Amino acid sequence: MKRWAFLLGSIFLGVLWASNVLAQTESHKGGSHDGASAGVRTLSLPDNNAGDVSMDYIAYDPSTNSVWVPGGNTGAVDVVDAATGKVRQIPGFQTKEVEGRNGKRIFGPTAVSIGEGMVYIGNRGDSSVCAFDSRTLARGACGHFDSVPDGVAYVAPTKEVWVTTPGEKGIRVLDSMTLKEKAKLTFDGNPEGYAVDPVRGRFYTNMEDLDRTLAIDLKTQKNGGDVESLVRQRRASRYRAGREGRPLVYRLRYAGGGNGRRARRRHSFEGRYRRWRR
């Protein structure tokens, strides 16, 4: 499901600073932040005479304490200082008019991902991904496709940028420095959103038309299977390990009743505790 939000009349962006963002802001001031309080501020964004602002993905950059907001139909990307609310704008993105189910819409920059000193912007207006310096906002390398990009993700372990292109049932893999294409992956469904797991070396993406989520190996770029299947395999592996008497870490509760409190124990498969199930 697309995440488009159309704001008519005066254009505002509500920015929520959770505790980690507040801590980052305080660290810039040389102080510290204790507690889990959060604040909400409403910031006005320029609509560039478009009458409204359409937004999809946004991203927070902890290295500069800023929020990057692609402005879609405005043909610009707004960079908001999370401490002061000051807005810097990167204009000049190409846009195009597209006929949709609910009438005509203007496509422009919609996707963003934070890299290492660079921020990557996906533009549906010209089917491109461009890199920008996270501090100076200077434009760097760009990559162009023959299919419209949706999600853009910087993948730190491999120094790549992965771009979902659901219209062609694919994912483009780019070099993060040159943004030249290294690989094109194809699937049975339409990959849309994403999550990167650098620890396990996986790229997760949902097939928006198949109600499935895939786990793709970052190095081999092969599909490791549905997430649901991987969970079943993990459970079966733990069961086999328990039958063999190897110690496991389970989430448990006492079989004898009590207050039902949860505990973690290093415990073999056989014993006087039973596995706690959600």
C-alpha positions in Angstrom: 0.0 0.0 0.0 1.4 3.3 -1.0 2.3 5.9 1.6 1.2 9.0 -0.3 -0.2 11.8 1.9 -1.7 14.9 0.2 -1.9 18.0 2.4 -4.2 20.7 0.9 -4.2 24.4 1.8 -1.2 25.4 4.0 1.5 22.7 3.9 2.8 21.4 7.1 5.1 18.6 8.2 4.6 17.2 11.7 7.9 16.0 12.9 8.0 13.8 16.0 11.3 13.8 18.0 11.4 10.5 19.9 13.9 10.2 22.7 16.8 9.1 20.5 16.4 12.2 18.3 16.1 14.4 21.3 19.3 12.9 22.7 21.0 13.6 19.4 19.8 17.2 19.5 21.1 17.7 23.1 24.4 16.1 22.2 24.9 18.8 19.5 24.4 21.4 22.3 26.9 19.7 24.5 24.4 18.5 27.1 22.7 15.3 27.9 19.1 14.1 27.8 17.6 11.8 30.3 14.1 10.2 30.1 11.9 9.1 27.3 9.8 12.2 26.7 9.1 13.3 23.2 8.0 16.5 21.6 6.0 17.4 18.5 6.4 20.5 16.4 4.7 21.5 13.2 7.0 22.9 10.5 5.8 24.6 7.4 7.3 23.3 4.1 7.4 25.2 0.8 5.0 23.9 -1.8 6.7 25.8 -4.7 3.3 27.0 -5.9 2.1 23.5 -6.4 -0.8 24.0 -4.0 0.0 20.9 -2.0 2.9 18.6 -1.1 2.9 14.9 -1.8 5.2 12.8 0.4 6.2 9.1 0.5 9.4 8.1 2.3 11.3 10.3 4.7 14.5 9.6 6.6 16.5 10.9 9.6 20.2 11.5 9.3 21.9 11.2 12.8 25.2 12.5 11.5 23.7 15.9 10.7 20.6 15.7 13.0 18.3 16.4 10.0 15.2 15.0 8.4 15.2 14.5 4.6 11.7 14.9 3.0 11.3 14.3 -0.7 8.6 16.7 -1.9 7.2 14.7 -4.8 5.1 17.0 -6.9 7.1 20.1 -5.8 10.1 18.8 -7.7 12.3 19.4 -4.6 13.7 17.8 -1.5 13.4 19.6 1.9 16.2 19.0 4.5 14.9 20.0 8.0 17.3 20.7 10.9 15.8 18.7 13.7 17.1 21.1 16.4 16.1 24.5 14.9 13.4 23.6 12.4 15.3 25.4 9.6 14.5 24.1 6.1 17.0 23.9 3.3 15.7 22.9 -0.1 17.2 21.1 -3.0 15.2 22.1 -6.1 15.4 21.1 -9.7 14.2 17.5 -9.7 12.3 16.5 -12.8 8.6 15.8 -12.5 6.0 14.2 -14.8 2.2 14.0 -14.9 0.7 10.6 -14.7 -2.9 9.5 -15.1 -3.9 7.4 -12.1 -7.1 5.8 -10.8 -8.1 9.0 -9.0 -7.1 11.4 -11.8 -3.8 13.0 -12.8 -0.9 13.1 -10.4 2.5 14.7 -10.5 5.4 12.3 -9.9 8.8 13.6 -8.6 11.3 12.7 -5.9 9.7 10.3 -3.4 12.4 7.9 -1.9 15.4 8.6 0.4 18.0 6.6 2.1 20.9 7.7 4.4 24.4 6.5 3.5 27.8 7.3 4.7 28.2 11.0 4.2 25.8 10.7 1.2 22.0 10.7 0.9 20.3 8.8 -1.9 17.1 10.2 -3.5 14.9 8.2 -5.8 12.9 10.2 -8.4 9.8 8.8 -10.1 9.7 11.8 -12.4 12.7 10.6 -14.4 13.3 7.1 -13.0 16.6 8.0 -11.4 18.5 7.7 -8.2 21.0 10.5 -7.3 23.5 10.9 -4.5 23.8 14.2 -2.4 26.4 15.3 0.1 24.7 15.0 3.5 26.2 18.4 4.6 26.6 20.6 1.6 23.6 19.1 -0.3 25.8 19.1 -3.4 24.6 16.6 -6.1 26.9 13.8 -6.9 26.5 10.7 -9.2 23.2 9.7 -10.7 21.8 6.4 -12.1 18.9 6.2 -14.5 16.6 3.2 -15.2 14.0 2.1 -17.7 11.6 1.4 -14.8 10.1 3.6 -12.1 11.9 3.3 -8.7 10.0 2.8 -5.4 12.1 2.1 -2.4 15.8 3.1 -2.2 18.0 1.5 0.5 21.7 2.0 1.2 23.3 -1.4 2.1 26.4 -0.7 4.3 27.9 -4.2 4.3 28.3 -4.3 0.5 28.6 -0.5 -0.1 25.6 -0.8 -2.5 22.3 0.9 -3.1 19.3 -1.4 -3.7 16.3 0.0 -5.5 13.0 -1.7 -5.7 11.3 -1.4 -9.1 7.8 -3.1 -8.7 6.7 -2.2 -12.2 9.2 -4.7 -13.6 9.1 -7.1 -10.7 12.7 -6.4 -9.9 15.4 -4.9 -7.7 18.3 -2.9 -9.1 21.7 -3.2 -7.3 23.9 -0.1 -7.7 27.5 0.7 -6.7 27.1 3.3 -3.9 29.9 5.6 -5.3 29.2 5.6 -9.0 25.5 4.5 -8.9 26.3 2.3 -11.9 24.2 -0.9 -12.1 25.8 -4.0 -10.8 22.9 -6.4 -11.0 19.2 -6.7 -11.8 17.2 -9.2 -9.7 13.8 -10.4 -10.8 10.9 -12.0 -8.9 7.4 -13.5 -9.3 5.9 -10.5 -7.5 6.3 -6.7 -7.1 8.9 -5.8 -4.5 8.1 -2.5 -2.8 9.2 -1.8 0.8 12.4 -3.0 2.4 14.5 -3.6 5.5 18.2 -4.3 5.6 19.7 -6.7 8.2 23.5 -6.1 8.2 24.1 -8.7 10.9 22.6 -11.6 9.1 23.4 -10.2 5.6 19.9 -10.1 4.4 17.7 -7.7 2.4 14.0 -8.1 3.2 11.3 -6.9 0.8 7.6 -7.3 0.6 5.8 -8.5 -2.6 2.9 -6.0 -2.6 0.8 -8.1 -4.9 1.4 -11.5 -3.3 1.2 -10.9 0.5 4.8 -12.3 0.9 8.1 -11.1 2.4 11.3 -12.4 1.0 14.8 -12.6 2.6 17.6 -12.0 0.0 21.2 -12.8 0.7 23.2 -9.6 0.3 26.3 -11.3 -1.1 24.9 -14.0 -3.3 21.8 -11.9 -4.1 19.8 -15.1 -4.1 16.3 -15.4 -2.6 16.6 -17.2 0.7 12.8 -17.9 0.8 9.7 -16.5 2.4 10.2 -15.1 5.9 7.4 -17.4 7.2 9.3 -20.4 5.8 12.5 -19.3 7.5 10.7 -19.0 10.8 9.4 -22.5 10.5 12.9 -23.8 9.6 14.3 -22.0 12.7 11.7 -23.6 14.9 12.4 -27.0 13.5 16.1 -26.6 14.0 15.6 -25.6 17.7 13.3 -28.6 18.2 15.9 -31.0 16.7 18.6 -29.5 18.9 16.5 -29.9 22.0 15.8 -33.6 21.2 19.5 -34.1 20.9 20.0 -32.8 24.4 21.9 -29.6 23.4 21.3 -26.6 25.7 19.0 -23.9 24.2 18.0 -20.4 25.3 14.2 -20.4 25.6 11.7 -17.8 26.8 9.9 -19.7 29.6 7.4 -19.5 32.3 7.0 -21.7 35.4 4.8 -24.8 34.7 3.6 -24.8 38.3 1.5 -21.6 37.9 2.6 -18.7 40.0 2.2 -15.2 38.7 3.1 -16.2 35.1 6.2 -14.2 35.0 8.5 -14.6 32.1 12.1 -15.8 32.5 15.0 -16.7 30.3 16.9 -19.8 31.2 19.7 -21.8 29.6 17.8 -25.1 29.6 17.7 -28.4 27.9 14.7 -29.7 26.0 13.7 -32.0 28.8 13.0 -30.4 32.2 10.5 -29.0 34.6 9.9 -25.8 32.6 7.8 -25.6 29.5 8.5 -23.2 26.6 6.5 -20.0 26.7 4.6 -19.2 23.6 3.2 -15.9 22.6 
